[in-house]
């Protein structure tokens, strides 16, 4: 990946983001918090998290849904949130499990 052999690296060290077909969203969190969750766990600064979340939300046209919970979204909107969770990390590669099934 990016001219780097990752076969022997631990999965967390491979710089890959996965987007699952079933969304894998946290139902008790807002869209904003679903997008921010991984960055918070990695110790990103609050301002950086906010900038990345809002950039991804704009790109995916989900800005109006940032305060909603996943159950209030359509299947396509949930899929875009799942894609946003991967995008905010800015990984070297993405793995998609049937990413267009609900778009």
C-alpha atoms as a printed R data frame, in Angstrom:
    type eleno elety resid chain resno       x      y      z
1   ATOM     1    CA   UNK     A     1   0.000  0.000  0.000
2   ATOM     2    CA   UNK     A     2   1.706  3.141 -1.178
3   ATOM     3    CA   UNK     A     3   4.867  1.115 -1.940
4   ATOM     4    CA   UNK     A     4   4.868 -0.196  1.633
5   ATOM     5    CA   UNK     A     5   4.634 -3.929  2.345
6   ATOM     6    CA   UNK     A     6   2.037 -4.359  5.084
7   ATOM     7    CA   UNK     A     7   1.725 -8.157  5.237
8   ATOM     8    CA   UNK     A     8   3.623 -8.482  8.504
9   ATOM     9    CA   UNK     A     9   2.172 -5.382 10.174
10  ATOM    10    CA   UNK     A    10  -0.563 -5.503 12.780
11  ATOM    11    CA   UNK     A    11  -3.941 -4.494 11.281
12  ATOM    12    CA   UNK     A    12  -3.980 -1.217 13.237
13  ATOM    13    CA   UNK     A    13  -0.624 -0.262 11.698
14  ATOM    14    CA   UNK     A    14  -1.639 -0.824  8.049
15  ATOM    15    CA   UNK     A    15  -3.344  2.559  7.536
16  ATOM    16    CA   UNK     A    16  -6.460  1.008  5.964
17  ATOM    17    CA   UNK     A    17 -10.076  2.035  6.563
18  ATOM    18    CA   UNK     A    18 -12.939 -0.447  6.198
19  ATOM    19    CA   UNK     A    19 -16.505  0.423  5.229
20  ATOM    20    CA   UNK     A    20 -18.946 -2.378  6.002
21  ATOM    21    CA   UNK     A    21 -22.140 -3.118  4.060
22  ATOM    22    CA   UNK     A    22 -24.160 -3.152  7.297
23  ATOM    23    CA   UNK     A    23 -22.827  0.325  8.238
24  ATOM    24    CA   UNK     A    24 -21.428 -0.601 11.694
25  ATOM    25    CA   UNK     A    25 -22.656  2.698 13.173
26  ATOM    26    CA   UNK     A    26 -23.136  3.322 16.879
27  ATOM    27    CA   UNK     A    27 -26.927  3.692 17.280
28  ATOM    28    CA   UNK     A    28 -26.716  5.719 20.505
29  ATOM    29    CA   UNK     A    29 -24.408  8.357 18.968
30  ATOM    30    CA   UNK     A    30 -25.225 11.231 16.641
31  ATOM    31    CA   UNK     A    31 -23.851 11.258 13.118
32  ATOM    32    CA   UNK     A    32 -21.254 13.813 14.238
33  ATOM    33    CA   UNK     A    33 -20.071 11.569 17.077
34  ATOM    34    CA   UNK     A    34 -20.029  8.500 14.829
35  ATOM    35    CA   UNK     A    35 -17.723 10.373 12.462
36  ATOM    36    CA   UNK     A    36 -15.547 11.728 15.276
37  ATOM    37    CA   UNK     A    37 -15.280  8.547 17.354
38  ATOM    38    CA   UNK     A    38 -12.186  7.006 15.766
39  ATOM    39    CA   UNK     A    39 -10.334 10.308 15.783
40  ATOM    40    CA   UNK     A    40 -11.103 10.860 19.472
41  ATOM    41    CA   UNK     A    41  -9.756  7.395 20.252
42  ATOM    42    CA   UNK     A    42  -6.541  8.239 18.418
43  ATOM    43    CA   UNK     A    43  -6.057 11.413 20.456
44  ATOM    44    CA   UNK     A    44  -6.729 14.016 17.776
45  ATOM    45    CA   UNK     A    45  -7.271 17.594 18.932
46  ATOM    46    CA   UNK     A    46 -10.873 18.769 19.138
47  ATOM    47    CA   UNK     A    47 -10.372 21.427 16.425
48  ATOM    48    CA   UNK     A    48  -8.823 18.878 14.046
49  ATOM    49    CA   UNK     A    49 -11.685 16.456 14.671
50  ATOM    50    CA   UNK     A    50 -14.277 19.144 13.997
51  ATOM    51    CA   UNK     A    51 -12.569 20.225 10.775
52  ATOM    52    CA   UNK     A    52 -12.290 16.651  9.456
53  ATOM    53    CA   UNK     A    53 -15.867 15.765 10.408
54  ATOM    54    CA   UNK     A    54 -17.312 18.878  8.783
55  ATOM    55    CA   UNK     A    55 -15.199 18.439  5.637
56  ATOM    56    CA   UNK     A    56 -16.341 14.820  5.241
57  ATOM    57    CA   UNK     A    57 -19.968 15.752  5.972
58  ATOM    58    CA   UNK     A    58 -19.883 18.433  3.289
59  ATOM    59    CA   UNK     A    59 -18.257 16.088  0.773
60  ATOM    60    CA   UNK     A    60 -20.897 13.408  1.431
61  ATOM    61    CA   UNK     A    61 -23.796 15.875  1.635
62  ATOM    62    CA   UNK     A    62 -24.751 14.857  5.181
63  ATOM    63    CA   UNK     A    63 -24.166 18.231  6.867
64  ATOM    64    CA   UNK     A    64 -27.856 18.545  7.757
65  ATOM    65    CA   UNK     A    65 -27.806 15.194  9.571
66  ATOM    66    CA   UNK     A    66 -24.892 15.718 11.987
67  ATOM    67    CA   UNK     A    67 -27.156 15.921 15.052
68  ATOM    68    CA   UNK     A    68 -29.362 12.963 14.084
69  ATOM    69    CA   UNK     A    69 -29.021  9.405 15.319
70  ATOM    70    CA   UNK     A    70 -28.580  6.642 12.712
71  ATOM    71    CA   UNK     A    71 -32.133  5.311 13.185
72  ATOM    72    CA   UNK     A    72 -33.444  8.628 11.797
73  ATOM    73    CA   UNK     A    73 -31.521  8.198  8.519
74  ATOM    74    CA   UNK     A    74 -32.323  6.370  5.298
75  ATOM    75    CA   UNK     A    75 -30.171  3.440  4.197
76  ATOM    76    CA   UNK     A    76 -28.262  5.622  1.739
77  ATOM    77    CA   UNK     A    77 -27.633  8.268  4.384
78  ATOM    78    CA   UNK     A    78 -26.352  5.617  6.801
79  ATOM    79    CA   UNK     A    79 -24.041  4.316  4.089
80  ATOM    80    CA   UNK     A    80 -22.645  7.823  3.597
81  ATOM    81    CA   UNK     A    81 -22.048  8.154  7.347
82  ATOM    82    CA   UNK     A    82 -20.153  4.849  7.288
83  ATOM    83    CA   UNK     A    83 -18.070  6.159  4.390
84  ATOM    84    CA   UNK     A    84 -17.486  9.377  6.323
85  ATOM    85    CA   UNK     A    85 -16.098  7.437  9.275
86  ATOM    86    CA   UNK     A    86 -13.474  6.047  6.938
87  ATOM    87    CA   UNK     A    87 -12.805  9.355  5.168
88  ATOM    88    CA   UNK     A    88 -12.088 11.357  8.331
89  ATOM    89    CA   UNK     A    89  -9.159  9.064  9.107
90  ATOM    90    CA   UNK     A    90  -7.470  9.958  5.796
91  ATOM    91    CA   UNK     A    91  -6.069  6.425  5.355
92  ATOM    92    CA   UNK     A    92  -3.725  5.243  2.621
93  ATOM    93    CA   UNK     A    93  -6.359  2.761  1.359
94  ATOM    94    CA   UNK     A    94 -10.053  1.974  1.721
95  ATOM    95    CA   UNK     A    95 -11.737 -1.429  1.745
96  ATOM    96    CA   UNK     A    96 -15.430 -1.390  0.859
97  ATOM    97    CA   UNK     A    97 -17.878 -4.240  1.460
98  ATOM    98    CA   UNK     A    98 -20.516 -3.562 -1.228
99  ATOM    99    CA   UNK     A    99 -20.337  0.211 -0.679
100 ATOM   100    CA   UNK     A   100 -22.980  1.158 -3.234
101 ATOM   101    CA   UNK     A   101 -25.703 -1.253 -2.139
102 ATOM   102    CA   UNK     A   102 -27.869  1.505 -0.610
103 ATOM   103    CA   UNK     A   103 -26.782  4.560 -2.579
